[in-house]
Amino acid sequence: MSTILTGKDAPLEQTLEHFTDVARRLNLDIIEDNWLNPTDNLWSVNIKEASCPQIFANGKGACREAALASAYGELFERLATHCSFSDYYLGDENANAEFVHYSDEKWTEITDENQDTLPNEILNASLRKFYTQHSSLTLKNLVDLQSSSYKRGVCSIPFTNARNGEVVYFPVNLLDNLYASNGMSAGNSDYEALVQGLSEIIERYVKNEIIKRGLALPLIPDGLLERYPKSFNTLKALNGGNLKVCAYDASLGGKFPVVCVVLFNQRNASCYAAFGSHPIFEVALERTLTELMQGRSFSDLDNFEEPTFDLEQTSDCENLISHFVDSTGVLPIEMFKNIPDFSFVSWDFTGSTHDQYKALRYMVDKLGFDVYVRSYKFLDIPVYRIIVPGMSEIYPIDDLIYNNNNQAILYQEALMTLPETQEDKETYVNYLDELENAQFADEASLCQILGLLPDAGSAWESMTVGELKCSIAICAGEFERALEYARFVATFGKHNLSLERLRLYQCLIKKLELKLMSNLKENDYSKALETIYSKKTSDCVQSHLDGNEQFFNLNATDLNLKGFLSHQALIRIYLKLKEQDAKKSGKKNA
């Protein structure tokens, strides 16, 4: 039996068989989790790799098998494009391998002559102007986190301009910091994947325009919805009680193949929107409905916001990012005006996936944007990444300057080895001064800024920059500064730290206060502190203040992540992917 889904170039059963076969060949142990089926024709699932749950994907579909195929497709697009690894440093051995990312990568060395400019081999003239129009972007801003190698320089990979065939090298760092997963896709065929990727970009572009500008959309008439019984019945099933679900034409007057479905929760006056895009209306509608409830049951529908008249709030970058991540951003109430800003247009497109891709390309061309495409076929699955500068960015371009994920790589080795150092107090004072001057937020996760994947339950897992500063201040004998940071950690960490670790900082605060208050004697309160915080905690804190221990169980590591078992599992999966790339290209994976 073969199940042919509209818009797909292979039967569903064949797709699943191929995807699971590729996972087996890569020795990936895939676990299915969090299956949800809140109503007929709405399925979603989460899959993850057993040895490294950070390798995960979510799938959705109108049946169980379609949701699973969707999840595998997302998994392989994230693996092939290395999106799953974009937030992590991948070790010194990998940074010095023949290739770090892909066999066709190109490196630009940073020299005294070029460090303040972008040389011609990176991007092209128009793109260099686009990415630097509001900031002084330099090569040092574009060193990627995965290699963290200023010595090696900037790594770029080739994309092809779909309009004229020009090959342009995009820095990996730029891709990681601006585009997230937008425009990534896997499919049964090249054009199926390309349609998926470009549809996604158009969907998010239109979604942002509607939310930023408060555009009012026309409802899709029931007469049209009834032509698609499965989706129409799903809409009816979602309506009821305090829930009202409306389907809108988000084509902006027939310009774009986009559908919007909004769920209104009258119990708490909140609402949230899902958007879906595909040249075939039936597919766009189904995709929007499955997106609406992906990873959600009816008990999860009270976690959204009331719509607002404040367009400044809805157009704020952080609000738009929230809509990208999980649709929890605020919607403008202008979207739901009695009189829409556009007339309803009954749009649809018939034709092959090749024809669909050409139609989508034409829409983007009319907007004046260039489409850059890269294929990733080393897993024997058609995977593509599409970049449309000016249209497909998820994060603001100035993040390359002010919020780059490489901001701490100069401090990597020093901070990773710091817990085992034995320095004099003056040296620790210098360390603390330097860390304060680096201007990392005290609440920032230390692992996140260093690109580390901590083991569950380790001290690294919850360690913040503020905690590290506190420990360094203790080593330096700077007890007033240590008290300042300890108070911050205890306040900020009330909802982030384990009770045991929170108790440790509460005890530390009291002992530091005793040290700094001349009218009190520490010995007078030793038993009281043992009673309040436990003898074990009190002894641990005292041992650190006396200089017998340091860094509160934070283990040192090296540039190959010794002792970080979860991070090592992540790297092993990365090396499997590089091995496949090396086989296809004939290059060495070392």
N, C-alpha and C positions, 0 to 999 in steps of 0.2 A: 504494500500500500504506500502510495506517495502523496504527501500533502504539499500542494503548491500554494504558496502565499503570494498575494499580489505584490508586485514590485521586487520579487526575488528571482534570481537566475538559476536556482537549483531547488529541488524538493527539500523540505525541512529535515526529513530523516537523513538525507545525504549530507546536509550541512552539519548536523549533530555528530554523525559518524566520523566525518573528517576532522572536526574540531577536537573531539575526544581522542582520536588517533594521534593528532599532533601533540596533545598534552601527554599522552603515554610515551611517545618518542622522546620527549624532553624530560621524562621521569618526573613530571609534576603530579603531586598527590592532591587532587582537587576535591575539596569538601563542599557540598551543597548545604546552605544554611538559610534560615529565615524565609522559608517558603510562605508566601501570602497569596490568598485568593479571596479578597473581600467580597466579591460578587462575580457573577458570571462574566466570562471573557476578560477578566483582569487578573493577571498572574505576575508575580515578581519573585526574584530569588537573589541571594548573595552567594557568590562562590569565592573560595580562598584557597591558597596553597597551604597544606598542613604544616610544613616546616617553617613557613614564614607568612603569617596571616596578613602582613602588610601588602602582599601580592594578592589583590582581590579585585572583584568586579561585580557590578549589579546588572541584572537583566530584567526585562519586562516583555510581556506579550499577551496576546488574546487567548493563548492556551499554554499549558505547562511546558511543552516541548519548545514552543517559540520563545518563552522567557528564558529557558536554559540556553538555547542557541544564542540569544541576545547577550547573555552574560559571558559566554565563551567568546563571542565576537569582541566584546569590550575588553576582556582579559587579554586577548591576543593583540589588539590594537595598542593597549598600554605596554605590553611586553615588547612588541616589535619597535615601537617608537621610543622605548625607554622612559615613557612617562611615569611608570611605576618607580623609577629610580631617581627622578629629577631632584628630589629633596635630600639626597644622601651623598656623602663622600664615599667613594668606592675603593679606597685603599691605595697605598703607595705602589704596590706591585702592579695594579691596574693602571695607575697614572704613568708608569714607565714602560708599559707594554707597547708592542709595535703599533697597535691602534687602541684607543681608549673607548671610543663610542662605536664607530663604524669603519669598515674597511676603506670607504671612500672619503674619509674625513681629511681635512687640510688644516695645518697648524700655522699660525702667524706668530713669530717670535716677537716679544716685546723688547724694544731697544730704546736707547736714549733718543734716537732720531724719530721714532714713530709713536712713542708712548702717549702723546697728547692728541693724536689724530687717528682716524680710521683709514688704513691704507686701501688702495683700489681693489685688492684681492678679497676684501670683505664687503658683502652686499654689492650694490651698484650705486651710481651717482645719485639717482633719485631716491633710493632707499636710505642712503647715508644722510641725505638732507631730511628725509621724513623722520628718522629716529633721533636726529640731533637738533631739530628745529627749536626745541624748548630747553635743551640742556647740553652741557659740554661732555658728551659721551666719549670715553677714551677706551683704549684696549684693556687697561686694568679693570675697568668695569665689566668686561666681557670674558674674564677667566671663569670657566665653569666649575661648579661645586664638585662634580663627580671626580675630576682630576685634581682640583685645588692646586694647580701647578703654574705659578707665575713663571717658573723656569722654562716650561714648555711653551706657554703662551696661550693664545686664543684658538680654540677648536671650532671649526665651521664645517657644515655639511651642505651638500648641493641640493638645491631645489630648481625646478624648471618653470619658467614663466609659460603658462598655458596659452598665452596669446601669441608669443613670438618665438618660443623655444629657447630663450636666453637662459643659460645656467647661472644661477646666483648662489653664492655661499653665505648661508645664514649662521651666525654664531650660536652654538648650543645654549649658551647662557641666555641669550636674547629670547630664544624659543621657550626655555624653561620659565623665565620670569614674566613673560607677557601673555602667553597663549594657552597655558594649561592644556586641557584635552580638547579644546575647541578645534574642530576640523579633522580630528582623527577618526578613522573608520576602517572596519574590516568587512569583507563581503565574500560572496561566492564567486564573483567575477570582478575584474578591474572597474568596470563602469558602475556596477552595483555599489561598490565601496566608494567610488568618487561621488555618486549621487548622494549617498548617505552623508559623507563628509561636508559637501557643499550645502546640502539641505540644512545641516546642523548650524553652519555659519549663518545662513540666511535667517533661520529661526531665531537665533540669539540676537542678531542685528535688529530684526523687526521687534522682538520682545523689548530690547533696550529702548528703541525709539518710542514705543507705546508707553512704557513706564516713565521714561524721562519727560516726555512731552504731555502726558495725560491725554492720549488720543482715545476718543470714544469709538467703540467698535459696533458694527451692526450684528444683531443676532442672526444665526443661521436658521432659516425657516424649517419647521418640522417636516414640511413636505419634502425637502431635500434630504434631511436626516433619515427619513423613513426608507429611503432607497438603500440604506445600509443597515439592515435589521439588527445585526449583532451589536453595532455601536449604538444604535438608537435604543435598543433594549437595555444596554449598559447605562446609558444616560438616565433612563426611566428608573432603573434600579437604584441609582445613586441618589435620586430625588426622594425626599420623604422625611417626615419628622421635622427636625430643625435644619435639615440640609436642603439647599437649593443649588442645582448645578445647571449652568447655562453655557451653551456653545456659541462662540463668536467667530465671525469671519475676520481674520487678522491679515487679510491680503492687502490691506491699505488701498482699496479700490481696484483689486485685481492685479496688483503689481508683483505680489510675492505669494508663493504657495504655502501659506501659514494659517493654522487653526489655533484658536485659543479657547480653553475650557476653564471656567472659573467656578470654584466651589464656595458658596456662601454658607457660613455656619451661623444661623440666627440665634443659637444658644449663647454665643459670646460676641456676636456682631463682627466676626473676623471673616477673612476670605483669603484665598490664595489661587494663583493661576498656573496652569500648565500650558505650554506652547508646543506645537509640533509642526514639522515642515516636511513636505514631500511633493513632487510634481503631481502625483496621483492623489486626489482628494480623499479617497477612501483610506489610503495608507496614512495620510496626515492626520485624519480624524482619529483613527485607531491608535496611532502613536501618541497623540495628545491625551487620550483617555488613559492609556496604560501608564504614561508619565505622571498623570495626576495622582495615581494611587501607588506608584512604585515605592516599595519599602514601607508602606503605610497601611494600617488597618483603621477601622472607623474610630477606634479609641485614641488615635493619634491626631485627630482633626481639631483639637482645641489649642494647638500650639502656634497659631498664626495671629496676625495683627489686624486691627481695624483699619480700613482704608482711610486715606487722609486727603485734604485739599492742598497740603503743603508740597508743591512740586519740587521745591528745593530739597526736601527730605527724600522724595522718591528718586530724584535724579542724582543723588549723592553716590559717589563711586562705591562706597561700602554697601549701600543698599542694593546696587546692581550686582555686586559680587555675591551677596546673599541670595539673590534670585538665581544666579548661575549655579551656586553650590547646592542649594536644597529648597529653593522657592520660598524661603521664610522671610524675604524682604517685604517691605510695605508697598501696597498698591495705591495708585492715585484714584480717588473716587470719581474723577473726571472720566475714567474709562467707561463708566456706567450711566452716563447722561441719557436722558430720554431720547434726545435726537443725536444720532451718531455723526461723527465727522466724515464718514464715508458711506456711500451706498453699498448695499450688499451686492457682491459679484459671485455668480455661480461659476467657479473656476475648476478646471480639471485638465489633465494632460494624458494622452494616450501615446504609446510609442515604446520602443526598446529603452533599456537603461542607457544606452549610448545616446539616444535622442533626448532622454531626460537630462542627461548631463549637459548636452549642448544648450538646452533651454535654460538651465540654471546658470551656465556660463554667460549666456546672453544677458540675463537679468543683472548679473554682477558687472559685466562690461558697461551696461548702460549707466550704472552708478559712477563709473569712472575709476573703478578699482582694478588692480592687477591680481590675478590668481596664480599663486606659486604652489607647485605640486611636487611631492616626493613619494616614491614607492618604497615599500619594505617587503620583500618577497622571500627573505631567507628562511622563513618558517613554513614555506609552501602554502601560505594563505595570502590572498591579495589584501594588503594593508597600505593605507595611504595617509599622508598628513598634508593638509591644505592650509596655507597661510594666505590671508588677504589683508595686507597692511592697510590700516585705516578703517577696517571693517570687522576683523575677527579678534582684535585684542580683548582679553578678559580683564587685564590689569593695566593701569595707566603707564604710559611710556616712561614717566619719570621714576617709576619703581626701579629702573635700571641704575639710577643714581642713588635714590634714597631708601629703597627697600629691597635691595638685591640679595638673593639667597647666598651670595658669595661674601657677604660683608665681614664674616669672621674667619676667613680661611688663613689670614696672616697670623691668627692667634691659635690655630688648630693644634699644632704640635705642643706648644707651650701649655695650653690648658688641658690637653689630654694626658700629659705626663706630670702635671702639677701635683697631684695628690701624693706622689712618692718623692718629691723634692725635699731636700734638707738644706734650707738656706738660713742665713742670719736674718734678724728682724728688719734690718735696713733694706735688704733685698726684697722681702715681702712687702714692705711699704712701697717700694718702687713698682712692684707687680700691681698692687692695689691702685696706685695712682694711674698707671697705664690703662688698667681696665676701666676705671672711671672716665678717663679721657676718651675712651673708645665710644662712649655714648650708647652702649647697648642698654635697652630698657631693663630695669631691675626685674620686672615680671617675666621677661623673655625666657623661654625654655633653653637651657644651655645646650641640650642635645639638638634642638631645632636649629640654632644658629651655627652649630658646628657640623651639622649634617650627619648626626649619629643616630642609630636605631638602638635604644637602650633595651636591656633585658627586663622583662616584667618583674617588679618587686625590687629592682636594684636602686641604689641611691641616685644613680644617673636619671632614672625614669622621671622623677619629679623635680630634679635639681634646676633651680632658676639662676640667673645671673646674680640676683640679689643674695641668694644663699651662698654662692661661691665667694662673693665679695665679703660676706660675713666671716666665712672660714679663713680667708686670707687676712682679714683684719685681726682675727684672733692670733694667727701665726705671727703677725707683725707687732703684737702687743698694743694695737690701736683699739682699746676697749670702747671708747666713746663711739668710734665709727662702727665697731662690731655691734654695739647696742642699737644704733640707728638701723642697721640692716636687719638685725634679728627682729626688731619691732615690725619692720616692713614685711618680712617673711611670715611672721605669725598672723598679721592682719590679712595679707594677700592670700596666704596659704590655708585659711580656714576651710575653704571649699576645694582645695587642691592637694593638700598633704594628707598622708595617713594620720590617724590619731596618734600613733606612736611618734611620728616625726614632728607633728605639731606640738606634742607634749615636750619634746626635746627643746624646741625653740622657746616655749613658754618658760621652761626651767632655766634656759640660757639667759633669758631676759632678766629673771630675778637675780641670778648670780652676778650678772654684769652690773645691775643696779646696786647690789650690795658692794661690789668692788669700787664703784664710783661715788657712793654716798659716804662721806667721811664720818657722819654721825652714827653709822651702823657698823656692827662687827659681823663678818661672815660666819664665824663659829657659832654665834648666837642663834643662827637660823638653819644650821646644817640638818638637824633632825626634822625640822618643819618641812624643809624642801624634799627630804626623802619621803616623808609621809604624803605630801601633796602630789609629787611627780613620780615617785617610786625610787628606791635606792639605786636600781640599775641606771635609770636616766640621770639621776643626780651625779652618780660616780662618773658616767660617761662625759657629761658636761665639764665636771671638775678636771678630769684627765686632760681634756682639750685646753682648758684655761691654764693648766699647769705646764702645758707643752709636751706632755707624754704621748698624746695622740693628736692627729690632725685630719681635717676634712670629713669628719663624721661618716666613715665607711665608704667614701667615694674611692673607687678603685682606679688606679692609673691604667692607661692603655697606650698603644703606640700607633703609628700611622698605618699599620695593617690591622688595626682594631682587635688586638689580642684580648681575649677574655669577653668580648662582646658576641655572645653566641647567636643572638637574633640577627645582628648585623652580618655575621659570617654567613648565615643562611641566605640572607639577601644577596650577598656577593656571589655565592655559589650559583644561584639562579641566573644572575647577570652573566656569569662566565659561560653558562650553558648557551645563552643567546649569542654571545660573542663567538662561541665555537661554531654555531650554525652559520653565522655570517662569514667566518673564516673559511669554512668548507666551500661555501658558494663562491667566494672571491679568490681563494687560493693563497690568502695571506695567513701569517701565523697569528694565533691568539695568545701571544706571550710577548 
